[in-house]
Amino acid sequence: MLSNYHASTGVVDIGHLPSSHTLVVQKVLETVTFDEVAVFVAISKLKPNLSLGPDNILHLFFFRQN
């Protein structure tokens, strides 16, 4: 029943993209810098039960134990 419902809500691809608004870029970000402390702080704020990222690496592997 669920499969039939989802099949009924789909649309047929007719091969062209719908029109959209033109995006005008007003500012360009030239550089991005990170320091070791900022990265460590960001990683330490992650919850321990998060799933894998797009690299399939668990974020807890980034922590070093001294």
mmCIF file as Biopython writes it, N, C-alpha, C and O atoms, coordinates in Angstrom:
data_model
#
loop_
_atom_site.group_PDB
_atom_site.id
_atom_site.type_symbol
_atom_site.label_atom_id
_atom_site.label_alt_id
_atom_site.label_comp_id
_atom_site.label_asym_id
_atom_site.label_entity_id
_atom_site.label_seq_id
_atom_site.pdbx_PDB_ins_code
_atom_site.Cartn_x
_atom_site.Cartn_y
_atom_site.Cartn_z
_atom_site.occupancy
_atom_site.B_iso_or_equiv
_atom_site.auth_seq_id
_atom_site.auth_asym_id
_atom_site.pdbx_PDB_model_num
ATOM 1   N N  . MET A ? 1  ? 0.823  -1.171 0.000   1.0 0.0 1  A 1 
ATOM 2   C CA . MET A ? 1  ? 0.000  0.000  0.000   1.0 0.0 1  A 1 
ATOM 3   C C  . MET A ? 1  ? 0.885  1.260  0.000   1.0 0.0 1  A 1 
ATOM 4   O O  . MET A ? 1  ? 0.622  2.218  -0.727  1.0 0.0 1  A 1 
ATOM 5   N N  . LEU A ? 2  ? 1.925  1.236  0.821   1.0 0.0 2  A 1 
ATOM 6   C CA . LEU A ? 2  ? 2.829  2.385  0.874   1.0 0.0 2  A 1 
ATOM 7   C C  . LEU A ? 2  ? 3.539  2.565  -0.467  1.0 0.0 2  A 1 
ATOM 8   O O  . LEU A ? 2  ? 3.675  3.686  -0.958  1.0 0.0 2  A 1 
ATOM 9   N N  . SER A ? 3  ? 3.986  1.468  -1.049  1.0 0.0 3  A 1 
ATOM 10  C CA . SER A ? 3  ? 4.657  1.537  -2.343  1.0 0.0 3  A 1 
ATOM 11  C C  . SER A ? 3  ? 3.727  2.081  -3.419  1.0 0.0 3  A 1 
ATOM 12  O O  . SER A ? 3  ? 4.150  2.893  -4.243  1.0 0.0 3  A 1 
ATOM 13  N N  . ASN A ? 4  ? 2.492  1.658  -3.428  1.0 0.0 4  A 1 
ATOM 14  C CA . ASN A ? 4  ? 1.518  2.148  -4.405  1.0 0.0 4  A 1 
ATOM 15  C C  . ASN A ? 4  ? 1.260  3.641  -4.237  1.0 0.0 4  A 1 
ATOM 16  O O  . ASN A ? 4  ? 1.108  4.368  -5.219  1.0 0.0 4  A 1 
ATOM 17  N N  . TYR A ? 5  ? 1.211  4.091  -2.986  1.0 0.0 5  A 1 
ATOM 18  C CA . TYR A ? 5  ? 0.997  5.512  -2.739  1.0 0.0 5  A 1 
ATOM 19  C C  . TYR A ? 5  ? 2.145  6.333  -3.305  1.0 0.0 5  A 1 
ATOM 20  O O  . TYR A ? 5  ? 1.919  7.307  -4.023  1.0 0.0 5  A 1 
ATOM 21  N N  . HIS A ? 6  ? 3.389  5.940  -2.982  1.0 0.0 6  A 1 
ATOM 22  C CA . HIS A ? 6  ? 4.548  6.693  -3.463  1.0 0.0 6  A 1 
ATOM 23  C C  . HIS A ? 6  ? 4.641  6.649  -4.987  1.0 0.0 6  A 1 
ATOM 24  O O  . HIS A ? 6  ? 5.048  7.632  -5.605  1.0 0.0 6  A 1 
ATOM 25  N N  . ALA A ? 7  ? 4.275  5.540  -5.591  1.0 0.0 7  A 1 
ATOM 26  C CA . ALA A ? 7  ? 4.288  5.450  -7.049  1.0 0.0 7  A 1 
ATOM 27  C C  . ALA A ? 7  ? 3.257  6.398  -7.656  1.0 0.0 7  A 1 
ATOM 28  O O  . ALA A ? 7  ? 3.462  6.918  -8.753  1.0 0.0 7  A 1 
ATOM 29  N N  . SER A ? 8  ? 2.168  6.621  -6.961  1.0 0.0 8  A 1 
ATOM 30  C CA . SER A ? 8  ? 1.121  7.490  -7.503  1.0 0.0 8  A 1 
ATOM 31  C C  . SER A ? 8  ? 1.457  8.974  -7.353  1.0 0.0 8  A 1 
ATOM 32  O O  . SER A ? 8  ? 0.866  9.812  -8.034  1.0 0.0 8  A 1 
ATOM 33  N N  . THR A ? 9  ? 2.404  9.307  -6.467  1.0 0.0 9  A 1 
ATOM 34  C CA . THR A ? 9  ? 2.745  10.713 -6.260  1.0 0.0 9  A 1 
ATOM 35  C C  . THR A ? 9  ? 3.909  11.164 -7.124  1.0 0.0 9  A 1 
ATOM 36  O O  . THR A ? 9  ? 4.215  12.355 -7.164  1.0 0.0 9  A 1 
ATOM 37  N N  . GLY A ? 10 ? 4.564  10.247 -7.812  1.0 0.0 10 A 1 
ATOM 38  C CA . GLY A ? 10 ? 5.711  10.583 -8.646  1.0 0.0 10 A 1 
ATOM 39  C C  . GLY A ? 10 ? 5.293  11.299 -9.918  1.0 0.0 10 A 1 
ATOM 40  O O  . GLY A ? 10 ? 4.111  11.347 -10.258 1.0 0.0 10 A 1 
ATOM 41  N N  . VAL A ? 11 ? 6.269  11.849 -10.612 1.0 0.0 11 A 1 
ATOM 42  C CA . VAL A ? 11 ? 6.019  12.513 -11.884 1.0 0.0 11 A 1 
ATOM 43  C C  . VAL A ? 11 ? 6.874  11.861 -12.960 1.0 0.0 11 A 1 
ATOM 44  O O  . VAL A ? 11 ? 7.902  11.251 -12.665 1.0 0.0 11 A 1 
ATOM 45  N N  . VAL A ? 12 ? 6.449  11.991 -14.185 1.0 0.0 12 A 1 
ATOM 46  C CA . VAL A ? 12 ? 7.185  11.420 -15.301 1.0 0.0 12 A 1 
ATOM 47  C C  . VAL A ? 12 ? 8.232  12.426 -15.769 1.0 0.0 12 A 1 
ATOM 48  O O  . VAL A ? 12 ? 7.929  13.605 -15.951 1.0 0.0 12 A 1 
ATOM 49  N N  . ASP A ? 13 ? 9.466  11.959 -15.962 1.0 0.0 13 A 1 
ATOM 50  C CA . ASP A ? 13 ? 10.541 12.819 -16.440 1.0 0.0 13 A 1 
ATOM 51  C C  . ASP A ? 13 ? 10.354 13.042 -17.932 1.0 0.0 13 A 1 
ATOM 52  O O  . ASP A ? 13 ? 10.396 12.097 -18.719 1.0 0.0 13 A 1 
ATOM 53  N N  . ILE A ? 14 ? 10.146 14.307 -18.320 1.0 0.0 14 A 1 
ATOM 54  C CA . ILE A ? 14 ? 9.941  14.610 -19.733 1.0 0.0 14 A 1 
ATOM 55  C C  . ILE A ? 14 ? 11.182 15.233 -20.359 1.0 0.0 14 A 1 
ATOM 56  O O  . ILE A ? 14 ? 11.135 15.699 -21.497 1.0 0.0 14 A 1 
ATOM 57  N N  . GLY A ? 15 ? 12.293 15.244 -19.622 1.0 0.0 15 A 1 
ATOM 58  C CA . GLY A ? 15 ? 13.570 15.597 -20.193 1.0 0.0 15 A 1 
ATOM 59  C C  . GLY A ? 15 ? 13.980 17.055 -20.184 1.0 0.0 15 A 1 
ATOM 60  O O  . GLY A ? 15 ? 14.993 17.388 -20.797 1.0 0.0 15 A 1 
ATOM 61  N N  . HIS A ? 16 ? 13.259 17.936 -19.529 1.0 0.0 16 A 1 
ATOM 62  C CA . HIS A ? 16 ? 13.719 19.313 -19.451 1.0 0.0 16 A 1 
ATOM 63  C C  . HIS A ? 16 ? 13.583 19.850 -18.034 1.0 0.0 16 A 1 
ATOM 64  O O  . HIS A ? 16 ? 12.726 19.414 -17.265 1.0 0.0 16 A 1 
ATOM 65  N N  . LEU A ? 17 ? 14.440 20.798 -17.709 1.0 0.0 17 A 1 
ATOM 66  C CA . LEU A ? 17 ? 14.449 21.379 -16.368 1.0 0.0 17 A 1 
ATOM 67  C C  . LEU A ? 17 ? 13.455 22.524 -16.275 1.0 0.0 17 A 1 
ATOM 68  O O  . LEU A ? 17 ? 13.276 23.262 -17.244 1.0 0.0 17 A 1 
ATOM 69  N N  . PRO A ? 18 ? 12.809 22.687 -15.133 1.0 0.0 18 A 1 
ATOM 70  C CA . PRO A ? 18 ? 11.909 23.824 -14.965 1.0 0.0 18 A 1 
ATOM 71  C C  . PRO A ? 18 ? 12.695 25.129 -14.890 1.0 0.0 18 A 1 
ATOM 72  O O  . PRO A ? 18 ? 13.879 25.124 -14.551 1.0 0.0 18 A 1 
ATOM 73  N N  . SER A ? 19 ? 12.058 26.215 -15.197 1.0 0.0 19 A 1 
ATOM 74  C CA . SER A ? 19 ? 12.743 27.504 -15.129 1.0 0.0 19 A 1 
ATOM 75  C C  . SER A ? 19 ? 12.990 27.894 -13.676 1.0 0.0 19 A 1 
ATOM 76  O O  . SER A ? 19 ? 12.263 27.484 -12.771 1.0 0.0 19 A 1 
ATOM 77  N N  . SER A ? 20 ? 14.032 28.693 -13.478 1.0 0.0 20 A 1 
ATOM 78  C CA . SER A ? 20 ? 14.345 29.143 -12.124 1.0 0.0 20 A 1 
ATOM 79  C C  . SER A ? 20 ? 14.887 30.557 -12.192 1.0 0.0 20 A 1 
ATOM 80  O O  . SER A ? 20 ? 15.206 31.064 -13.267 1.0 0.0 20 A 1 
ATOM 81  N N  . HIS A ? 21 ? 14.987 31.180 -11.044 1.0 0.0 21 A 1 
ATOM 82  C CA . HIS A ? 21 ? 15.508 32.539 -10.964 1.0 0.0 21 A 1 
ATOM 83  C C  . HIS A ? 21 ? 17.022 32.534 -11.157 1.0 0.0 21 A 1 
ATOM 84  O O  . HIS A ? 21 ? 17.693 31.572 -10.782 1.0 0.0 21 A 1 
ATOM 85  N N  . THR A ? 22 ? 17.547 33.573 -11.723 1.0 0.0 22 A 1 
ATOM 86  C CA . THR A ? 22 ? 18.984 33.702 -11.905 1.0 0.0 22 A 1 
ATOM 87  C C  . THR A ? 22 ? 19.614 34.176 -10.607 1.0 0.0 22 A 1 
ATOM 88  O O  . THR A ? 22 ? 19.145 35.130 -9.986  1.0 0.0 22 A 1 
ATOM 89  N N  . LEU A ? 23 ? 20.669 33.506 -10.209 1.0 0.0 23 A 1 
ATOM 90  C CA . LEU A ? 23 ? 21.380 33.848 -8.989  1.0 0.0 23 A 1 
ATOM 91  C C  . LEU A ? 23 ? 22.569 34.727 -9.350  1.0 0.0 23 A 1 
ATOM 92  O O  . LEU A ? 23 ? 23.387 34.354 -10.191 1.0 0.0 23 A 1 
ATOM 93  N N  . VAL A ? 24 ? 22.666 35.885 -8.722  1.0 0.0 24 A 1 
ATOM 94  C CA . VAL A ? 24 ? 23.772 36.793 -8.955  1.0 0.0 24 A 1 
ATOM 95  C C  . VAL A ? 24 ? 24.701 36.738 -7.748  1.0 0.0 24 A 1 
ATOM 96  O O  . VAL A ? 24 ? 24.288 37.015 -6.622  1.0 0.0 24 A 1 
ATOM 97  N N  . VAL A ? 25 ? 25.959 36.380 -7.992  1.0 0.0 25 A 1 
ATOM 98  C CA . VAL A ? 25 ? 26.946 36.305 -6.918  1.0 0.0 25 A 1 
ATOM 99  C C  . VAL A ? 25 ? 27.506 37.700 -6.693  1.0 0.0 25 A 1 
ATOM 100 O O  . VAL A ? 25 ? 28.064 38.310 -7.605  1.0 0.0 25 A 1 
ATOM 101 N N  . GLN A ? 26 ? 27.351 38.203 -5.463  1.0 0.0 26 A 1 
ATOM 102 C CA . GLN A ? 26 ? 27.802 39.553 -5.162  1.0 0.0 26 A 1 
ATOM 103 C C  . GLN A ? 26 ? 29.157 39.576 -4.470  1.0 0.0 26 A 1 
ATOM 104 O O  . GLN A ? 26 ? 29.915 40.532 -4.633  1.0 0.0 26 A 1 
ATOM 105 N N  . LYS A ? 27 ? 29.469 38.549 -3.708  1.0 0.0 27 A 1 
ATOM 106 C CA . LYS A ? 27 ? 30.753 38.484 -3.016  1.0 0.0 27 A 1 
ATOM 107 C C  . LYS A ? 27 ? 31.344 37.095 -3.226  1.0 0.0 27 A 1 
ATOM 108 O O  . LYS A ? 27 ? 30.625 36.096 -3.253  1.0 0.0 27 A 1 
ATOM 109 N N  . VAL A ? 28 ? 32.647 37.052 -3.372  1.0 0.0 28 A 1 
ATOM 110 C CA . VAL A ? 28 ? 33.349 35.791 -3.548  1.0 0.0 28 A 1 
ATOM 111 C C  . VAL A ? 28 ? 34.284 35.594 -2.361  1.0 0.0 28 A 1 
ATOM 112 O O  . VAL A ? 28 ? 35.028 36.504 -1.995  1.0 0.0 28 A 1 
ATOM 113 N N  . LEU A ? 29 ? 34.247 34.423 -1.769  1.0 0.0 29 A 1 
ATOM 114 C CA . LEU A ? 29 ? 35.139 34.097 -0.667  1.0 0.0 29 A 1 
ATOM 115 C C  . LEU A ? 29 ? 36.475 33.663 -1.251  1.0 0.0 29 A 1 
ATOM 116 O O  . LEU A ? 29 ? 36.561 32.621 -1.901  1.0 0.0 29 A 1 
ATOM 117 N N  . GLU A ? 30 ? 37.505 34.445 -1.025  1.0 0.0 30 A 1 
ATOM 118 C CA . GLU A ? 30 ? 38.813 34.193 -1.635  1.0 0.0 30 A 1 
ATOM 119 C C  . GLU A ? 30 ? 39.608 33.107 -0.905  1.0 0.0 30 A 1 
ATOM 120 O O  . GLU A ? 30 ? 40.160 32.211 -1.543  1.0 0.0 30 A 1 
ATOM 121 N N  . THR A ? 31 ? 39.669 33.183 0.419   1.0 0.0 31 A 1 
ATOM 122 C CA . THR A ? 31 ? 40.463 32.217 1.174   1.0 0.0 31 A 1 
ATOM 123 C C  . THR A ? 31 ? 39.706 31.754 2.412   1.0 0.0 31 A 1 
ATOM 124 O O  . THR A ? 31 ? 38.833 32.451 2.929   1.0 0.0 31 A 1 
ATOM 125 N N  . VAL A ? 32 ? 40.059 30.578 2.863   1.0 0.0 32 A 1 
ATOM 126 C CA . VAL A ? 32 ? 39.525 30.019 4.103   1.0 0.0 32 A 1 
ATOM 127 C C  . VAL A ? 32 ? 40.704 29.466 4.876   1.0 0.0 32 A 1 
ATOM 128 O O  . VAL A ? 32 ? 41.505 28.710 4.325   1.0 0.0 32 A 1 
ATOM 129 N N  . THR A ? 33 ? 40.822 29.827 6.133   1.0 0.0 33 A 1 
ATOM 130 C CA . THR A ? 33 ? 41.918 29.310 6.952   1.0 0.0 33 A 1 
ATOM 131 C C  . THR A ? 33 ? 41.359 28.646 8.201   1.0 0.0 33 A 1 
ATOM 132 O O  . THR A ? 33 ? 40.341 29.072 8.746   1.0 0.0 33 A 1 
ATOM 133 N N  . PHE A ? 34 ? 42.037 27.603 8.641   1.0 0.0 34 A 1 
ATOM 134 C CA . PHE A ? 34 ? 41.681 26.881 9.862   1.0 0.0 34 A 1 
ATOM 135 C C  . PHE A ? 34 ? 42.931 26.734 10.690  1.0 0.0 34 A 1 
ATOM 136 O O  . PHE A ? 34 ? 44.025 26.582 10.147  1.0 0.0 34 A 1 
ATOM 137 N N  . ASP A ? 35 ? 42.784 26.777 11.999  1.0 0.0 35 A 1 
ATOM 138 C CA . ASP A ? 35 ? 43.920 26.446 12.839  1.0 0.0 35 A 1 
ATOM 139 C C  . ASP A ? 35 ? 43.582 25.181 13.624  1.0 0.0 35 A 1 
ATOM 140 O O  . ASP A ? 35 ? 42.420 24.787 13.720  1.0 0.0 35 A 1 
ATOM 141 N N  . GLU A ? 36 ? 44.605 24.559 14.177  1.0 0.0 36 A 1 
ATOM 142 C CA . GLU A ? 36 ? 44.440 23.272 14.842  1.0 0.0 36 A 1 
ATOM 143 C C  . GLU A ? 36 ? 43.460 23.348 16.012  1.0 0.0 36 A 1 
ATOM 144 O O  . GLU A ? 36 ? 42.667 22.430 16.220  1.0 0.0 36 A 1 
ATOM 145 N N  . VAL A ? 37 ? 43.514 24.420 16.760  1.0 0.0 37 A 1 
ATOM 146 C CA . VAL A ? 37 ? 42.638 24.573 17.929  1.0 0.0 37 A 1 
ATOM 147 C C  . VAL A ? 37 ? 41.175 24.675 17.509  1.0 0.0 37 A 1 
ATOM 148 O O  . VAL A ? 37 ? 40.311 24.050 18.124  1.0 0.0 37 A 1 
ATOM 149 N N  . ALA A ? 38 ? 40.888 25.458 16.462  1.0 0.0 38 A 1 
ATOM 150 C CA . ALA A ? 38 ? 39.507 25.620 16.004  1.0 0.0 38 A 1 
ATOM 151 C C  . ALA A ? 38 ? 38.933 24.290 15.510  1.0 0.0 38 A 1 
ATOM 152 O O  . ALA A ? 38 ? 37.766 23.987 15.757  1.0 0.0 38 A 1 
ATOM 153 N N  . VAL A ? 39 ? 39.748 23.503 14.817  1.0 0.0 39 A 1 
ATOM 154 C CA . VAL A ? 39 ? 39.288 22.194 14.334  1.0 0.0 39 A 1 
ATOM 155 C C  . VAL A ? 39 ? 39.040 21.270 15.511  1.0 0.0 39 A 1 
ATOM 156 O O  . VAL A ? 39 ? 38.022 20.579 15.542  1.0 0.0 39 A 1 
ATOM 157 N N  . PHE A ? 40 ? 39.945 21.239 16.479  1.0 0.0 40 A 1 
ATOM 158 C CA . PHE A ? 40 ? 39.764 20.388 17.649  1.0 0.0 40 A 1 
ATOM 159 C C  . PHE A ? 40 ? 38.510 20.767 18.422  1.0 0.0 40 A 1 
ATOM 160 O O  . PHE A ? 40 ? 37.763 19.889 18.854  1.0 0.0 40 A 1 
ATOM 161 N N  . VAL A ? 41 ? 38.268 22.060 18.602  1.0 0.0 41 A 1 
ATOM 162 C CA . VAL A ? 41 ? 37.071 22.517 19.323  1.0 0.0 41 A 1 
ATOM 163 C C  . VAL A ? 41 ? 35.812 22.078 18.585  1.0 0.0 41 A 1 
ATOM 164 O O  . VAL A ? 41 ? 34.860 21.612 19.212  1.0 0.0 41 A 1 
ATOM 165 N N  . ALA A ? 42 ? 35.795 22.222 17.260  1.0 0.0 42 A 1 
ATOM 166 C CA . ALA A ? 42 ? 34.623 21.829 16.479  1.0 0.0 42 A 1 
ATOM 167 C C  . ALA A ? 42 ? 34.372 20.327 16.576  1.0 0.0 42 A 1 
ATOM 168 O O  . ALA A ? 42 ? 33.227 19.905 16.736  1.0 0.0 42 A 1 
ATOM 169 N N  . ILE A ? 43 ? 35.423 19.516 16.482  1.0 0.0 43 A 1 
ATOM 170 C CA . ILE A ? 43 ? 35.268 18.062 16.583  1.0 0.0 43 A 1 
ATOM 171 C C  . ILE A ? 43 ? 34.826 17.662 17.984  1.0 0.0 43 A 1 
ATOM 172 O O  . ILE A ? 43 ? 34.008 16.754 18.134  1.0 0.0 43 A 1 
ATOM 173 N N  . SER A ? 44 ? 35.348 18.320 19.003  1.0 0.0 44 A 1 
ATOM 174 C CA . SER A ? 44 ? 34.995 17.953 20.380  1.0 0.0 44 A 1 
ATOM 175 C C  . SER A ? 44 ? 33.538 18.267 20.709  1.0 0.0 44 A 1 
ATOM 176 O O  . SER A ? 44 ? 32.998 17.720 21.670  1.0 0.0 44 A 1 
ATOM 177 N N  . LYS A ? 45 ? 32.893 19.134 19.933  1.0 0.0 45 A 1 
ATOM 178 C CA . LYS A ? 45 ? 31.484 19.460 20.164  1.0 0.0 45 A 1 
ATOM 179 C C  . LYS A ? 45 ? 30.531 18.459 19.502  1.0 0.0 45 A 1 
ATOM 180 O O  . LYS A ? 45 ? 29.324 18.510 19.735  1.0 0.0 45 A 1 
ATOM 181 N N  . LEU A ? 46 ? 31.071 17.545 18.674  1.0 0.0 46 A 1 
ATOM 182 C CA . LEU A ? 46 ? 30.215 16.560 18.014  1.0 0.0 46 A 1 
ATOM 183 C C  . LEU A ? 46 ? 29.690 15.550 19.023  1.0 0.0 46 A 1 
ATOM 184 O O  . LEU A ? 46 ? 30.384 15.192 19.974  1.0 0.0 46 A 1 
ATOM 185 N N  . LYS A ? 47 ? 28.487 15.102 18.816  1.0 0.0 47 A 1 
ATOM 186 C CA . LYS A ? 47 ? 27.886 14.115 19.705  1.0 0.0 47 A 1 
ATOM 187 C C  . LYS A ? 47 ? 28.480 12.740 19.406  1.0 0.0 47 A 1 
ATOM 188 O O  . LYS A ? 47 ? 28.714 12.416 18.241  1.0 0.0 47 A 1 
ATOM 189 N N  . PRO A ? 48 ? 28.724 11.933 20.423  1.0 0.0 48 A 1 
ATOM 190 C CA . PRO A ? 48 ? 29.385 10.636 20.209  1.0 0.0 48 A 1 
ATOM 191 C C  . PRO A ? 48 ? 28.532 9.626  19.437  1.0 0.0 48 A 1 
ATOM 192 O O  . PRO A ? 48 ? 29.068 8.639  18.933  1.0 0.0 48 A 1 
ATOM 193 N N  . ASN A ? 49 ? 27.247 9.842  19.333  1.0 0.0 49 A 1 
ATOM 194 C CA . ASN A ? 49 ? 26.384 8.872  18.654  1.0 0.0 49 A 1 
ATOM 195 C C  . ASN A ? 49 ? 26.050 9.268  17.214  1.0 0.0 49 A 1 
ATOM 196 O O  . ASN A ? 49 ? 25.087 8.755  16.644  1.0 0.0 49 A 1 
ATOM 197 N N  . LEU A ? 50 ? 26.833 10.176 16.618  1.0 0.0 50 A 1 
ATOM 198 C CA . LEU A ? 50 ? 26.596 10.587 15.238  1.0 0.0 50 A 1 
ATOM 199 C C  . LEU A ? 50 ? 26.986 9.472  14.272  1.0 0.0 50 A 1 
ATOM 200 O O  . LEU A ? 50 ? 27.858 8.658  14.576  1.0 0.0 50 A 1 
ATOM 201 N N  . SER A ? 51 ? 26.351 9.438  13.129  1.0 0.0 51 A 1 
ATOM 202 C CA . SER A ? 51 ? 26.677 8.448  12.117  1.0 0.0 51 A 1 
ATOM 203 C C  . SER A ? 51 ? 27.924 8.856  11.345  1.0 0.0 51 A 1 
ATOM 204 O O  . SER A ? 51 ? 28.467 9.942  11.547  1.0 0.0 51 A 1 
ATOM 205 N N  . LEU A ? 52 ? 28.367 7.981  10.467  1.0 0.0 52 A 1 
ATOM 206 C CA . LEU A ? 52 ? 29.551 8.241  9.655   1.0 0.0 52 A 1 
ATOM 207 C C  . LEU A ? 52 ? 29.322 9.424  8.732   1.0 0.0 52 A 1 
ATOM 208 O O  . LEU A ? 52 ? 28.190 9.699  8.333   1.0 0.0 52 A 1 
ATOM 209 N N  . GLY A ? 53 ? 30.383 10.118 8.395   1.0 0.0 53 A 1 
ATOM 210 C CA . GLY A ? 53 ? 30.302 11.222 7.451   1.0 0.0 53 A 1 
ATOM 211 C C  . GLY A ? 53 ? 30.410 10.709 6.033   1.0 0.0 53 A 1 
ATOM 212 O O  . GLY A ? 53 ? 30.436 9.499  5.809   1.0 0.0 53 A 1 
ATOM 213 N N  . PRO A ? 54 ? 30.476 11.625 5.060   1.0 0.0 54 A 1 
ATOM 214 C CA . PRO A ? 54 ? 30.567 11.208 3.656   1.0 0.0 54 A 1 
ATOM 215 C C  . PRO A ? 54 ? 31.864 10.461 3.347   1.0 0.0 54 A 1 
ATOM 216 O O  . PRO A ? 54 ? 31.946 9.764  2.335   1.0 0.0 54 A 1 
ATOM 217 N N  . ASP A ? 55 ? 32.881 10.598 4.207   1.0 0.0 55 A 1 
ATOM 218 C CA . ASP A ? 55 ? 34.142 9.879  4.008   1.0 0.0 55 A 1 
ATOM 219 C C  . ASP A ? 55 ? 34.121 8.515  4.686   1.0 0.0 55 A 1 
ATOM 220 O O  . ASP A ? 55 ? 35.114 7.790  4.638   1.0 0.0 55 A 1 
ATOM 221 N N  . ASN A ? 56 ? 33.002 8.153  5.318   1.0 0.0 56 A 1 
ATOM 222 C CA . ASN A ? 56 ? 32.817 6.879  6.026   1.0 0.0 56 A 1 
ATOM 223 C C  . ASN A ? 56 ? 33.789 6.707  7.186   1.0 0.0 56 A 1 
ATOM 224 O O  . ASN A ? 56 ? 34.135 5.580  7.543   1.0 0.0 56 A 1 
ATOM 225 N N  . ILE A ? 57 ? 34.232 7.812  7.778   1.0 0.0 57 A 1 
ATOM 226 C CA . ILE A ? 57 ? 35.115 7.765  8.939   1.0 0.0 57 A 1 
ATOM 227 C C  . ILE A ? 57 ? 34.353 8.297  10.148  1.0 0.0 57 A 1 
ATOM 228 O O  . ILE A ? 57 ? 33.796 9.394  10.109  1.0 0.0 57 A 1 
ATOM 229 N N  . LEU A ? 58 ? 34.336 7.526  11.198  1.0 0.0 58 A 1 
ATOM 230 C CA . LEU A ? 58 ? 33.691 7.945  12.433  1.0 0.0 58 A 1 
ATOM 231 C C  . LEU A ? 58 ? 34.473 9.111  13.032  1.0 0.0 58 A 1 
ATOM 232 O O  . LEU A ? 58 ? 35.699 9.049  13.118  1.0 0.0 58 A 1 
ATOM 233 N N  . HIS A ? 59 ? 33.787 10.167 13.445  1.0 0.0 59 A 1 
ATOM 234 C CA . HIS A ? 59 ? 34.486 11.371 13.907  1.0 0.0 59 A 1 
ATOM 235 C C  . HIS A ? 59 ? 35.333 11.129 15.146  1.0 0.0 59 A 1 
ATOM 236 O O  . HIS A ? 59 ? 36.252 11.903 15.411  1.0 0.0 59 A 1 
ATOM 237 N N  . LEU A ? 60 ? 35.058 10.089 15.906  1.0 0.0 60 A 1 
ATOM 238 C CA . LEU A ? 60 ? 35.853 9.814  17.114  1.0 0.0 60 A 1 
ATOM 239 C C  . LEU A ? 60 ? 37.281 9.392  16.782  1.0 0.0 60 A 1 
ATOM 240 O O  . LEU A ? 60 ? 38.147 9.461  17.654  1.0 0.0 60 A 1 
ATOM 241 N N  . PHE A ? 61 ? 37.556 8.959  15.556  1.0 0.0 61 A 1 
ATOM 242 C CA . PHE A ? 61 ? 38.912 8.601  15.169  1.0 0.0 61 A 1 
ATOM 243 C C  . PHE A ? 61 ? 39.822 9.813  15.064  1.0 0.0 61 A 1 
ATOM 244 O O  . PHE A ? 61 ? 41.042 9.658  15.011  1.0 0.0 61 A 1 
ATOM 245 N N  . PHE A ? 62 ? 39.269 10.996 15.033  1.0 0.0 62 A 1 
ATOM 246 C CA . PHE A ? 62 ? 40.091 12.199 14.931  1.0 0.0 62 A 1 
ATOM 247 C C  . PHE A ? 62 ? 40.702 12.613 16.263  1.0 0.0 62 A 1 
ATOM 248 O O  . PHE A ? 62 ? 41.584 13.472 16.298  1.0 0.0 62 A 1 
ATOM 249 N N  . PHE A ? 63 ? 40.253 12.025 17.337  1.0 0.0 63 A 1 
ATOM 250 C CA . PHE A ? 63 ? 40.783 12.374 18.655  1.0 0.0 63 A 1 
ATOM 251 C C  . PHE A ? 63 ? 42.047 11.575 18.931  1.0 0.0 63 A 1 
ATOM 252 O O  . PHE A ? 63 ? 42.082 10.360 18.736  1.0 0.0 63 A 1 
ATOM 253 N N  . ARG A ? 64 ? 43.078 12.265 19.383  1.0 0.0 64 A 1 
ATOM 254 C CA . ARG A ? 64 ? 44.312 11.598 19.793  1.0 0.0 64 A 1 
ATOM 255 C C  . ARG A ? 64 ? 44.270 11.407 21.292  1.0 0.0 64 A 1 
ATOM 256 O O  . ARG A ? 64 ? 43.818 12.284 22.028  1.0 0.0 64 A 1 
ATOM 257 N N  . GLN A ? 65 ? 44.729 10.288 21.729  1.0 0.0 65 A 1 
ATOM 258 C CA . GLN A ? 65 ? 44.868 10.086 23.165  1.0 0.0 65 A 1 
ATOM 259 C C  . GLN A ? 65 ? 46.330 10.220 23.518  1.0 0.0 65 A 1 
ATOM 260 O O  . GLN A ? 65 ? 47.181 9.577  22.904  1.0 0.0 65 A 1 
ATOM 261 N N  . ASN A ? 66 ? 46.633 11.052 24.507  1.0 0.0 66 A 1 
ATOM 262 C CA . ASN A ? 66 ? 48.030 11.294 24.907  1.0 0.0 66 A 1 
ATOM 263 C C  . ASN A ? 66 ? 48.486 10.256 25.901  1.0 0.0 66 A 1 
ATOM 264 O O  . ASN A ? 66 ? 49.630 10.294 26.353  1.0 0.0 66 A 1 
#
